[in-house]
Amino acid sequence: METIIALASSLGLATATGLNAYLPLLTVSVLSRLGLIQLGEPFDLLSHPITMIVLVILAIVDFIGDKVPAVDSVLHIIGLVISPIAGAIVALAASSDIVSIHPAVVAGAAIIAAAGTQSARTSIRPAVTAATGGTANSFVSFLEDALSFVLSLLSIFLPVLAFVIALILAFVAFRFIRGAVRVWREANLRRNGVSRVR
């Protein structure tokens, strides 16, 4: 049971990094510093003051930048690399005291969860921009940040619930992306003067 809870916590945190790469790391860092969670070596470096300062700066830059049109697109592309790395780090930190899970398994699952969430986020944002002329981008970005923070806390204190929420997010993102791809294909066919064959 302890293994399942640790894996749920790790995957929940990794999913949260797909929404915001730095908030889950910062959350784990602060909670460790406050003594609310224990991190094994070398992940206890996350609670080092210098690490915390760097994470705060990165989180602020990302929070502000993701609300600015064009800058958010650049951050999302960068996030395709950063989020899986952050996801693996925070997932391994969360499961570092559970020896029954091989670190490679945790890291691999975390990379998939973080990359998948970040990819969905990167795919969904252009559709939001097109539908609202960019006016809803800041609101959507704020929701992503809030959800990342809440999911991070749940992953630590209520990991099974966090895992269920992560699965729901994955399902919703999959359905949205599939629908968006269908709409884009139909638009391209219409633009090229070809009617869709049913």
Backbone as ProteinMPNN parsed JSONL, in Angstrom:
{"seq_chain_A": "METIIALASSLGLATATGLNAYLPLLTVSVLSRLGLIQLGEPFDLLSHPITMIVLVILAIVDFIGDKVPAVDSVLHIIGLVISPIAGAIVALAASSDIVSIHPAVVAGAAIIAAAGTQSARTSIRPAVTAATGGTANSFVSFLEDALSFVLSLLSIFLPVLAFVIALILAFVAFRFIRGAVRVWREANLRRNGVSRVR", "coords_chain_A": {"N_chain_A": [[0.829, -1.21, 0.0], [1.953, 1.182, 0.76], [3.745, 1.549, -1.288], [2.063, 1.983, -3.501], [0.848, 4.389, -2.741], [3.089, 6.062, -2.687], [3.809, 5.991, -5.396], [1.519, 7.119, -6.538], [1.692, 9.672, -5.432], [4.077, 10.543, -6.615], [3.422, 10.518, -9.388], [1.304, 12.311, -9.411], [2.609, 14.697, -8.664], [4.377, 14.897, -10.827], [2.575, 15.262, -12.939], [1.604, 17.741, -12.193], [3.852, 19.312, -12.718], [3.71, 19.449, -15.429], [1.82, 21.349, -15.832], [2.847, 23.582, -14.593], [6.139, 24.049, -14.374], [7.711, 24.807, -12.206], [6.322, 25.344, -9.794], [5.52, 22.875, -8.409], [8.082, 21.893, -7.658], [8.936, 24.026, -6.058], [6.967, 23.947, -4.087], [7.447, 21.437, -2.859], [10.009, 21.996, -1.97], [9.597, 24.117, -0.108], [7.855, 22.874, 1.766], [9.522, 20.856, 2.678], [11.522, 22.382, 3.839], [10.094, 23.484, 5.912], [9.804, 21.298, 7.457], [7.702, 19.57, 7.101], [7.688, 17.51, 5.301], [9.969, 14.858, 4.509], [12.962, 14.66, 2.724], [14.994, 12.443, 0.947], [18.544, 11.978, 0.358], [19.888, 12.685, -2.91], [18.007, 14.643, -2.918], [17.335, 16.312, -0.887], [18.589, 18.627, -1.321], [16.813, 20.287, -2.533], [15.621, 21.763, -0.554], [17.506, 23.552, 0.186], [18.557, 26.88, 0.898], [19.587, 28.467, -1.295], [18.705, 27.004, -3.523], [15.972, 27.272, -3.136], [15.64, 30.045, -3.492], [16.355, 30.322, -6.205], [14.31, 28.772, -7.353], [12.066, 30.273, -6.607], [12.5, 32.635, -8.078], [12.442, 31.621, -10.728], [9.823, 30.629, -10.751], [8.332, 32.988, -10.473], [9.082, 34.422, -12.796], [8.092, 32.658, -14.742], [5.382, 32.659, -14.045], [4.59, 35.33, -14.576], [5.466, 35.674, -17.252], [3.957, 33.776, -18.637], [1.553, 34.941, -18.887], [1.719, 36.762, -20.843], [1.125, 37.468, -24.2], [2.647, 35.721, -26.933], [5.125, 35.561, -25.515], [4.276, 33.549, -23.826], [4.012, 31.412, -25.592], [6.661, 30.858, -26.268], [7.63, 30.107, -23.743], [6.135, 27.786, -23.385], [7.187, 26.092, -25.328], [9.816, 25.848, -24.39], [9.113, 24.628, -22.04], [8.487, 22.051, -22.855], [10.835, 20.706, -22.673], [11.815, 21.356, -20.099], [9.72, 20.684, -18.259], [9.395, 17.74, -18.237], [11.896, 17.069, -17.108], [11.792, 18.421, -14.629], [9.561, 17.103, -13.647], [10.534, 14.456, -13.356], [12.509, 14.877, -11.4], [11.031, 15.874, -9.153], [9.286, 13.762, -8.744], [11.004, 11.611, -8.144], [12.084, 12.667, -5.837], [9.858, 12.616, -4.171], [9.437, 9.909, -3.88], [11.72, 8.9, -2.794], [12.223, 7.588, -0.392], [11.073, 5.137, -0.608], [11.953, 2.048, -1.196], [11.089, -0.057, -2.745], [10.272, 0.643, -5.256], [11.76, 0.923, -8.318], [14.045, 3.471, -9.157], [14.316, 4.144, -11.894], [11.919, 3.352, -13.016], [10.104, 5.046, -11.729], [11.099, 7.546, -12.59], [10.779, 7.287, -15.385], [7.961, 6.99, -15.646], [7.198, 9.432, -14.561], [8.323, 11.275, -16.358], [6.826, 10.714, -18.649], [4.244, 11.418, -17.722], [4.575, 14.171, -17.081], [5.513, 15.233, -19.534], [3.388, 14.57, -21.199], [1.278, 16.07, -20.086], [2.3, 18.683, -20.359], [2.525, 18.784, -23.155], [-0.154, 18.594, -23.898], [-1.097, 20.947, -22.769], [0.377, 22.811, -24.268], [-0.723, 22.326, -26.748], [-3.406, 22.973, -26.397], [-3.495, 25.721, -25.744], [-3.113, 27.395, -28.159], [-5.618, 26.976, -29.365], [-7.316, 28.158, -27.525], [-6.397, 30.761, -27.719], [-7.066, 31.335, -30.4], [-9.837, 31.104, -30.285], [-10.629, 33.08, -28.517], [-9.291, 35.356, -29.185], [-7.02, 35.759, -27.75], [-7.72, 36.914, -25.37], [-8.459, 35.333, -23.226], [-6.215, 34.058, -22.396], [-4.581, 34.815, -20.168], [-6.273, 34.227, -18.037], [-6.635, 31.446, -18.358], [-3.995, 30.645, -18.018], [-3.61, 31.384, -15.345], [-5.407, 29.612, -14.123], [-4.141, 27.197, -14.745], [-1.792, 27.495, -13.234], [-2.873, 27.637, -10.632], [-4.105, 25.127, -10.472], [-1.875, 23.496, -10.716], [-0.526, 24.09, -8.326], [-2.425, 23.301, -6.358], [-2.697, 20.592, -7.048], [-0.131, 19.763, -6.5], [-0.001, 20.035, -3.683], [-2.057, 18.239, -2.974], [-0.927, 15.896, -3.956], [1.04, 15.408, -2.142], [-0.218, 15.331, 0.372], [-2.722, 14.06, 0.013], [-2.395, 11.742, -1.833], [-3.692, 9.71, -3.416], [-6.12, 10.86, -4.225], [-5.05, 12.969, -5.715], [-3.891, 11.506, -7.775], [-6.142, 10.439, -9.034], [-7.324, 12.822, -9.949], [-5.313, 13.599, -11.717], [-5.556, 11.57, -13.646], [-8.105, 12.17, -14.626], [-7.626, 14.698, -15.732], [-5.85, 13.939, -17.751], [-7.544, 12.427, -19.383], [-9.455, 14.366, -20.171], [-7.78, 16.19, -21.503], [-6.88, 14.553, -23.591], [-9.279, 14.077, -25.009], [-9.893, 16.708, -25.753], [-7.693, 17.419, -27.338], [-7.912, 15.526, -29.39], [-10.357, 16.324, -30.507], [-9.637, 18.915, -31.309], [-7.674, 18.382, -33.233], [-9.24, 17.127, -35.177], [-10.91, 19.261, -35.944], [-8.977, 21.059, -36.962], [-8.011, 19.551, -39.125], [-10.306, 19.372, -40.742], [-10.653, 22.084, -41.291], [-8.353, 22.583, -42.8], [-8.866, 20.933, -44.989], [-11.131, 22.211, -46.043], [-9.984, 24.653, -46.698], [-8.309, 23.9, -48.721], [-10.113, 23.226, -50.571], [-11.251, 20.727, -50.609], [-13.671, 18.376, -49.965], [-14.653, 16.701, -47.025], [-14.466, 13.193, -46.811], [-16.95, 11.046, -45.823]], "CA_chain_A": [[0.0, 0.0, 0.0], [2.868, 2.325, 0.826], [4.311, 1.701, -2.634], [1.022, 2.577, -4.356], [0.697, 5.795, -2.33], [4.284, 6.784, -3.145], [3.731, 6.131, -6.852], [0.455, 8.093, -6.803], [2.248, 10.988, -5.091], [5.072, 10.887, -7.642], [2.756, 10.811, -10.66], [0.55, 13.548, -9.22], [3.561, 15.813, -8.727], [4.877, 14.992, -12.201], [1.506, 15.874, -13.734], [1.566, 19.159, -11.816], [4.941, 20.023, -13.402], [3.279, 19.693, -16.803], [1.024, 22.584, -15.816], [3.797, 24.633, -14.207], [7.331, 23.259, -14.058], [8.441, 25.251, -11.023], [5.512, 25.356, -8.569], [5.663, 21.644, -7.621], [9.42, 21.869, -7.059], [8.95, 25.024, -4.99], [6.097, 23.445, -3.024], [8.207, 20.399, -2.158], [11.122, 22.687, -1.327], [9.106, 24.851, 1.073], [7.349, 21.919, 2.755], [10.684, 20.193, 3.266], [12.185, 23.375, 4.688], [9.254, 23.639, 7.107], [9.832, 20.044, 8.196], [6.449, 18.833, 6.919], [8.04, 16.293, 4.572], [11.39, 14.53, 4.55], [13.528, 14.298, 1.422], [16.25, 11.713, 1.022], [19.636, 12.501, -0.468], [20.384, 14.061, -2.924], [16.867, 15.532, -3.153], [17.242, 17.278, 0.199], [19.125, 19.895, -1.845], [15.676, 21.132, -2.913], [15.279, 22.648, 0.567], [18.622, 24.473, 0.441], [18.124, 28.274, 0.655], [19.925, 28.941, -2.645], [17.782, 26.329, -4.43], [14.661, 27.887, -2.946], [15.669, 31.377, -4.111], [16.329, 30.111, -7.657], [12.966, 28.298, -7.702], [11.147, 31.412, -6.468], [12.732, 33.519, -9.228], [11.93, 30.944, -11.92], [8.361, 30.562, -10.652], [7.802, 34.341, -10.721], [9.289, 34.709, -14.222], [7.152, 31.83, -15.496], [4.02, 33.114, -13.73], [4.339, 36.581, -15.29], [5.676, 35.476, -18.683], [2.906, 32.959, -19.239], [0.363, 35.777, -19.065], [2.03, 37.705, -21.925], [1.039, 36.838, -25.529], [3.901, 35.425, -27.632], [6.072, 35.051, -24.518], [3.736, 32.282, -23.33], [4.314, 30.37, -26.579], [8.082, 30.526, -26.101], [7.742, 29.374, -22.477], [5.562, 26.449, -23.564], [8.161, 25.3, -26.089], [10.883, 25.54, -23.423], [8.528, 23.717, -21.071], [8.499, 20.689, -23.382], [12.085, 20.11, -22.184], [11.952, 21.586, -18.656], [8.692, 19.99, -17.468], [9.731, 16.335, -17.961], [13.045, 17.019, -16.186], [11.273, 18.799, -13.315], [8.68, 16.02, -13.229], [11.357, 13.33, -12.889], [13.166, 15.269, -10.144], [10.087, 15.97, -8.044], [8.746, 12.423, -8.516], [12.041, 10.847, -7.447], [12.183, 13.232, -4.479], [8.69, 12.172, -3.401], [9.478, 8.46, -3.649], [13.105, 8.536, -2.484], [12.332, 6.719, 0.781], [10.387, 3.877, -0.893], [12.97, 1.295, -1.931], [10.5, -1.108, -3.573], [10.071, 1.147, -6.615], [13.047, 1.247, -8.949], [14.062, 4.881, -9.581], [14.137, 4.276, -13.345], [10.478, 3.22, -13.279], [9.495, 6.302, -11.259], [11.529, 8.62, -13.49], [10.149, 7.088, -16.687], [6.531, 7.309, -15.528], [7.084, 10.872, -14.309], [8.627, 11.974, -17.614], [5.652, 10.55, -19.517], [3.139, 12.209, -17.161], [4.877, 15.603, -17.221], [5.574, 15.569, -20.963], [2.032, 14.49, -21.734], [0.506, 17.229, -19.608], [2.852, 19.88, -20.995], [2.166, 18.738, -24.572], [-1.58, 18.931, -23.988], [-1.189, 22.384, -22.46], [0.918, 23.526, -25.417], [-1.661, 22.158, -27.856], [-4.684, 23.608, -26.09], [-3.399, 27.182, -25.673], [-3.431, 28.061, -29.43], [-7.063, 26.916, -29.602], [-7.897, 29.191, -26.65], [-6.031, 32.051, -28.321], [-7.865, 31.529, -31.615], [-11.262, 31.225, -29.953], [-10.916, 34.289, -27.718], [-8.423, 36.456, -29.596], [-5.974, 35.921, -26.74], [-8.206, 37.58, -24.153], [-8.62, 34.368, -22.129], [-4.94, 33.4, -22.108], [-4.145, 35.083, -18.796], [-7.156, 33.49, -17.144], [-6.302, 30.029, -18.487], [-2.683, 30.487, -17.394], [-3.802, 31.44, -13.892], [-6.037, 28.344, -13.749], [-3.097, 26.17, -14.802], [-0.924, 27.695, -12.064], [-3.633, 27.265, -9.429], [-4.285, 23.681, -10.49], [-0.561, 22.917, -10.444], [-0.243, 24.246, -6.897], [-3.36, 22.449, -5.614], [-2.338, 19.206, -7.338], [1.12, 19.503, -5.769], [-0.349, 19.823, -2.272], [-2.817, 16.985, -2.877], [-0.007, 14.786, -4.219], [1.821, 15.172, -0.929], [-1.06, 15.039, 1.532], [-3.797, 13.136, -0.394], [-1.864, 11.309, -3.132], [-4.623, 8.927, -4.233], [-7.02, 11.838, -4.83], [-4.264, 13.666, -6.734], [-3.724, 10.598, -8.914], [-7.436, 10.39, -9.723], [-7.454, 14.098, -10.658], [-4.361, 13.545, -12.835], [-6.154, 10.724, -14.671], [-9.211, 12.935, -15.224], [-6.993, 15.729, -16.575], [-5.306, 13.275, -18.935], [-8.673, 12.06, -20.232], [-10.016, 15.604, -20.739], [-6.807, 16.714, -22.467], [-6.895, 13.67, -24.757], [-10.506, 14.344, -25.759], [-9.798, 18.046, -26.327], [-6.703, 17.398, -28.425], [-8.487, 14.76, -30.496], [-11.348, 17.194, -31.141], [-8.939, 20.022, -31.967], [-7.024, 17.846, -34.438], [-10.299, 16.912, -36.165], [-11.326, 20.582, -36.437], [-7.895, 21.596, -37.794], [-7.983, 18.796, -40.387], [-11.458, 19.802, -41.547], [-10.373, 23.446, -41.751], [-7.36, 22.467, -43.872], [-9.543, 20.374, -46.163], [-11.968, 23.276, -46.621], [-9.098, 25.667, -47.263], [-7.767, 23.343, -49.958], [-11.211, 22.976, -51.486], [-11.555, 19.296, -50.644], [-14.689, 18.032, -48.988], [-14.318, 15.535, -46.222], [-15.159, 11.97, -47.172], [-17.542, 10.448, -44.626]], "C_chain_A": [[0.861, 1.257, 0.0], [3.467, 2.62, -0.54], [3.321, 2.381, -3.568], [0.854, 4.057, -4.034], [1.878, 6.624, -2.816], [4.247, 7.01, -4.646], [2.659, 7.139, -7.238], [0.944, 9.504, -6.53], [3.215, 11.459, -6.177], [4.412, 11.289, -8.952], [1.901, 12.074, -10.565], [1.45, 14.769, -9.316], [4.1, 15.999, -10.143], [3.842, 15.634, -13.116], [1.427, 17.367, -13.446], [2.683, 19.947, -12.492], [4.615, 20.265, -14.868], [2.448, 20.951, -16.925], [1.878, 23.792, -15.457], [5.036, 23.92, -13.68], [7.926, 23.586, -12.696], [7.641, 25.203, -9.726], [5.605, 24.047, -7.776], [7.026, 21.53, -6.938], [9.496, 22.831, -5.881], [8.096, 24.568, -3.805], [6.816, 22.391, -2.189], [9.353, 21.023, -1.371], [10.688, 23.374, -0.031], [8.617, 23.888, 2.154], [8.474, 21.154, 3.44], [11.399, 21.125, 4.236], [11.423, 23.575, 6.001], [9.206, 22.367, 7.955], [8.561, 19.214, 8.068], [6.631, 17.558, 6.106], [9.546, 16.094, 4.673], [11.847, 14.103, 3.161], [14.844, 13.571, 1.633], [17.304, 12.37, 0.141], [19.514, 11.949, -1.887], [19.267, 15.104, -3.03], [16.63, 16.517, -2.014], [17.853, 18.621, -0.204], [18.007, 20.844, -2.281], [15.313, 22.119, -1.803], [16.42, 23.588, 0.943], [18.182, 25.893, 0.098], [18.412, 28.787, -0.755], [18.99, 28.309, -3.677], [16.404, 26.967, -4.35], [14.587, 29.257, -3.617], [15.579, 31.261, -5.631], [14.935, 29.687, -8.102], [11.929, 29.412, -7.607], [11.272, 32.335, -7.679], [12.152, 32.904, -10.503], [10.4, 30.89, -11.924], [7.723, 31.919, -10.958], [7.908, 34.697, -12.2], [8.283, 33.935, -15.066], [5.715, 32.306, -15.283], [3.668, 34.365, -14.534], [4.413, 36.36, -16.807], [4.564, 34.709, -19.361], [1.609, 33.737, -19.434], [0.528, 36.752, -20.235], [1.961, 36.979, -23.265], [2.408, 36.766, -26.2], [4.944, 34.882, -26.66], [5.594, 33.698, -24.003], [4.037, 31.141, -24.292], [5.764, 29.904, -26.463], [8.285, 29.691, -24.834], [7.192, 27.951, -22.605], [6.512, 25.543, -24.334], [9.329, 24.889, -25.184], [10.389, 24.5, -22.423], [8.486, 22.273, -21.535], [9.766, 19.944, -22.976], [12.155, 20.181, -20.663], [10.972, 20.749, -17.843], [8.999, 18.51, -17.22], [10.904, 16.181, -16.992], [12.581, 17.338, -14.766], [10.37, 17.701, -12.761], [9.451, 14.831, -12.678], [11.997, 13.651, -11.541], [12.191, 15.235, -8.973], [9.476, 14.6, -7.732], [9.745, 11.552, -7.764], [12.215, 11.349, -6.013], [11.051, 12.716, -3.6], [8.751, 10.696, -3.054], [10.843, 7.977, -3.187], [13.243, 7.602, -1.291], [11.615, 5.377, 0.588], [11.294, 3.035, -1.78], [12.377, 0.26, -2.881], [10.215, -0.654, -5.005], [11.432, 1.525, -7.188], [13.007, 2.691, -9.446], [13.84, 5.085, -11.077], [12.665, 4.191, -13.726], [9.763, 4.515, -12.899], [9.823, 7.431, -12.224], [10.85, 8.505, -14.849], [8.679, 7.454, -16.68], [6.318, 8.803, -15.348], [7.334, 11.678, -15.574], [7.436, 11.891, -18.559], [4.499, 11.419, -19.044], [3.358, 13.704, -17.376], [4.87, 16.036, -18.679], [4.191, 15.548, -21.59], [1.18, 15.679, -21.345], [0.98, 18.516, -20.271], [2.492, 19.931, -22.475], [0.704, 19.111, -24.782], [-1.786, 20.424, -23.758], [-0.718, 23.218, -23.656], [-0.024, 23.443, -26.617], [-2.963, 22.918, -27.649], [-4.609, 25.132, -26.166], [-3.658, 27.871, -27.004], [-4.922, 28.059, -29.749], [-7.776, 27.967, -28.763], [-7.622, 30.573, -27.231], [-6.894, 32.342, -29.543], [-9.325, 31.788, -31.291], [-11.594, 32.543, -29.261], [-10.084, 35.499, -28.131], [-7.336, 36.751, -28.579], [-6.449, 36.509, -25.426], [-8.321, 36.621, -22.965], [-7.306, 33.72, -21.708], [-4.477, 33.589, -20.667], [-4.968, 34.295, -17.793], [-6.833, 32.006, -17.157], [-4.959, 29.752, -17.82], [-2.797, 30.486, -15.872], [-4.442, 30.143, -13.382], [-5.016, 27.206, -13.746], [-2.174, 26.261, -13.589], [-1.612, 27.245, -10.785], [-3.791, 25.754, -9.342], [-2.97, 22.965, -10.198], [-0.242, 22.958, -8.955], [-1.125, 23.318, -6.058], [-3.006, 20.971, -5.806], [-1.046, 18.813, -6.623], [0.836, 19.205, -4.303], [-1.093, 18.502, -2.078], [-1.9, 15.778, -3.062], [0.799, 14.426, -2.975], [0.94, 14.696, 0.222], [-2.217, 14.076, 1.242], [-3.456, 12.559, -1.774], [-2.835, 10.525, -4.012], [-5.616, 9.846, -4.944], [-6.306, 12.593, -5.95], [-4.102, 12.804, -7.98], [-5.011, 10.495, -9.722], [-7.644, 11.668, -10.539], [-6.528, 14.121, -11.875], [-4.912, 12.693, -13.978], [-7.298, 11.443, -15.389], [-8.666, 14.006, -16.169], [-6.46, 15.11, -17.873], [-6.43, 12.918, -19.912], [-9.261, 13.286, -20.932], [-9.08, 16.167, -21.808], [-6.801, 15.876, -23.743], [-8.111, 13.946, -25.632], [-10.431, 15.7, -26.456], [-8.847, 18.052, -27.513], [-7.243, 16.645, -29.629], [-9.522, 15.592, -31.254], [-10.694, 18.335, -31.898], [-8.271, 19.564, -33.252], [-8.058, 17.637, -35.546], [-10.741, 18.237, -36.785], [-10.263, 21.17, -37.36], [-7.827, 20.873, -39.139], [-9.11, 19.233, -41.308], [-11.243, 21.211, -42.102], [-9.371, 23.429, -42.897], [-7.978, 21.913, -45.147], [-10.407, 21.427, -46.846], [-11.109, 24.33, -47.308], [-8.529, 25.202, -48.601], [-8.858, 22.969, -50.953], [-11.588, 21.518, -51.627], [-12.592, 19.009, -49.586], [-14.321, 16.751, -48.289], [-15.146, 14.329, -46.659], [-15.664, 11.315, -45.892], [-17.751, 8.961, -44.843]], "O_chain_A": [[0.552, 2.25, -0.658], [3.672, 3.777, -0.908], [3.7, 3.26, -4.342], [0.731, 4.884, -4.938], [1.706, 7.745, -3.295], [4.607, 8.085, -5.125], [2.857, 7.931, -8.16], [0.655, 10.427, -7.292], [3.18, 12.614, -6.602], [4.796, 12.287, -9.561], [1.789, 12.822, -11.536], [1.105, 15.757, -9.965], [4.261, 17.128, -10.605], [4.184, 16.454, -13.968], [1.208, 18.167, -14.356], [2.5, 21.121, -12.811], [5.169, 21.172, -15.488], [2.377, 21.555, -17.995], [1.653, 24.892, -15.961], [4.977, 23.257, -12.645], [8.577, 22.736, -12.089], [8.226, 25.035, -8.656], [5.758, 24.104, -6.555], [7.114, 21.12, -5.781], [10.049, 22.499, -4.833], [8.468, 24.783, -2.652], [6.796, 22.445, -0.96], [9.632, 20.623, -0.241], [11.332, 23.227, 1.008], [8.932, 24.067, 3.331], [8.395, 20.842, 4.628], [11.826, 20.711, 5.314], [12.018, 23.803, 7.054], [8.633, 22.364, 9.044], [8.356, 18.267, 8.827], [5.826, 16.632, 6.207], [10.298, 17.043, 4.894], [11.199, 13.287, 2.505], [15.701, 14.019, 2.395], [16.994, 13.206, -0.707], [19.063, 10.814, -2.046], [19.532, 16.292, -3.209], [15.829, 17.443, -2.143], [17.664, 19.628, 0.478], [18.217, 22.052, -2.386], [14.763, 23.186, -2.075], [16.312, 24.338, 1.914], [17.495, 26.091, -0.904], [17.575, 29.467, -1.347], [18.532, 28.985, -4.598], [15.748, 27.178, -5.37], [13.579, 29.589, -4.241], [14.831, 31.996, -6.274], [14.427, 30.179, -9.109], [11.018, 29.488, -8.431], [10.265, 32.767, -8.239], [11.458, 33.577, -11.265], [9.764, 31.08, -12.961], [6.692, 31.986, -11.626], [6.958, 35.207, -12.794], [7.691, 34.484, -15.994], [4.925, 32.352, -16.227], [2.581, 34.455, -15.105], [3.537, 36.801, -17.551], [4.255, 34.957, -20.527], [0.676, 33.248, -20.072], [-0.404, 37.478, -20.579], [2.656, 35.982, -23.459], [3.23, 37.668, -26.038], [5.579, 33.865, -26.937], [6.403, 32.8, -23.767], [4.291, 30.018, -23.856], [6.054, 28.711, -26.55], [9.012, 28.698, -24.843], [7.726, 27.021, -22.0], [6.627, 24.357, -24.026], [9.772, 23.741, -25.205], [11.134, 23.611, -22.01], [8.454, 21.359, -20.711], [9.786, 18.714, -22.934], [12.506, 19.201, -20.007], [11.36, 20.159, -16.834], [8.875, 18.057, -16.082], [10.911, 15.277, -16.157], [12.921, 16.63, -13.818], [10.402, 17.4, -11.568], [9.072, 14.26, -11.656], [12.027, 12.807, -10.645], [12.479, 14.645, -7.932], [9.179, 14.31, -6.573], [9.365, 10.831, -6.842], [12.462, 10.567, -5.095], [11.258, 12.415, -2.424], [8.182, 10.27, -2.049], [11.104, 6.774, -3.186], [14.246, 6.898, -1.167], [11.555, 4.57, 1.516], [11.391, 3.281, -2.983], [13.09, -0.254, -3.743], [9.946, -1.484, -5.873], [12.159, 2.339, -6.617], [12.037, 3.095, -10.088], [13.246, 6.082, -11.486], [12.215, 4.875, -14.646], [8.925, 5.017, -13.649], [8.939, 8.186, -12.63], [10.396, 9.505, -15.405], [8.195, 8.138, -17.581], [5.383, 9.379, -15.904], [6.635, 12.657, -15.836], [7.075, 12.88, -19.197], [3.846, 12.082, -19.85], [2.449, 14.419, -17.798], [4.3, 17.069, -19.027], [3.859, 16.402, -22.412], [0.449, 16.23, -22.168], [0.17, 19.34, -20.693], [2.186, 21.002, -23.0], [0.361, 19.843, -25.71], [-2.553, 21.075, -24.467], [-1.348, 24.215, -24.009], [-0.111, 24.382, -27.409], [-3.551, 23.438, -28.597], [-5.564, 25.771, -26.609], [-4.374, 28.872, -27.012], [-5.439, 29.014, -30.33], [-8.728, 28.595, -29.226], [-8.493, 31.443, -27.236], [-7.395, 33.454, -29.708], [-9.977, 32.601, -31.947], [-12.702, 33.062, -29.398], [-10.164, 36.552, -27.498], [-6.793, 37.855, -28.543], [-5.68, 36.599, -24.47], [-8.283, 37.06, -21.816], [-7.279, 32.922, -20.77], [-4.033, 32.639, -20.022], [-4.435, 33.76, -16.82], [-6.762, 31.372, -16.105], [-4.8, 28.741, -17.135], [-2.155, 29.683, -15.195], [-4.06, 29.636, -12.327], [-5.026, 26.356, -12.855], [-1.817, 25.246, -12.99], [-1.016, 26.559, -9.955], [-3.633, 25.167, -8.271], [-2.955, 21.943, -9.511], [0.251, 21.982, -8.39], [-0.636, 22.633, -5.159], [-3.013, 20.195, -4.851], [-0.888, 17.671, -6.193], [1.364, 18.244, -3.744], [-0.808, 17.745, -1.15], [-2.076, 14.755, -2.4], [1.188, 13.273, -2.787], [1.303, 13.777, 0.956], [-2.648, 13.351, 2.139], [-4.136, 12.847, -2.759], [-2.802, 10.663, -5.235], [-5.922, 9.644, -6.119], [-6.885, 12.83, -7.01], [-4.168, 13.304, -9.102], [-4.976, 10.468, -10.952], [-8.087, 11.608, -11.686], [-6.911, 14.604, -12.941], [-4.755, 13.047, -15.146], [-7.442, 11.337, -16.607], [-9.183, 14.194, -17.27], [-6.603, 15.685, -18.951], [-6.283, 13.087, -21.123], [-9.532, 13.254, -22.132], [-9.525, 16.57, -22.883], [-6.728, 16.418, -24.845], [-7.992, 14.04, -26.854], [-10.849, 15.837, -27.606], [-9.152, 18.617, -28.564], [-7.054, 17.076, -30.766], [-9.565, 15.572, -32.484], [-11.13, 18.692, -32.993], [-8.298, 20.278, -34.255], [-7.792, 17.931, -36.711], [-10.924, 18.331, -37.999], [-10.588, 21.716, -38.415], [-7.611, 21.504, -40.174], [-8.904, 19.44, -42.503], [-11.607, 21.496, -43.243], [-9.522, 24.178, -43.863], [-7.659, 22.361, -46.248], [-10.42, 21.53, -48.073], [-11.466, 24.837, -48.372], [-8.295, 26.009, -49.501], [-8.574, 22.462, -52.039], [-12.171, 21.111, -52.632], [-12.407, 19.366, -48.423], [-13.752, 15.836, -48.884], [-16.358, 14.425, -46.851], [-14.883, 11.057, -44.976], [-18.241, 8.27, -43.95]]}, "name": "protein", "num_of_chains": 1, "seq": "METIIALASSLGLATATGLNAYLPLLTVSVLSRLGLIQLGEPFDLLSHPITMIVLVILAIVDFIGDKVPAVDSVLHIIGLVISPIAGAIVALAASSDIVSIHPAVVAGAAIIAAAGTQSARTSIRPAVTAATGGTANSFVSFLEDALSFVLSLLSIFLPVLAFVIALILAFVAFRFIRGAVRVWREANLRRNGVSRVR"}
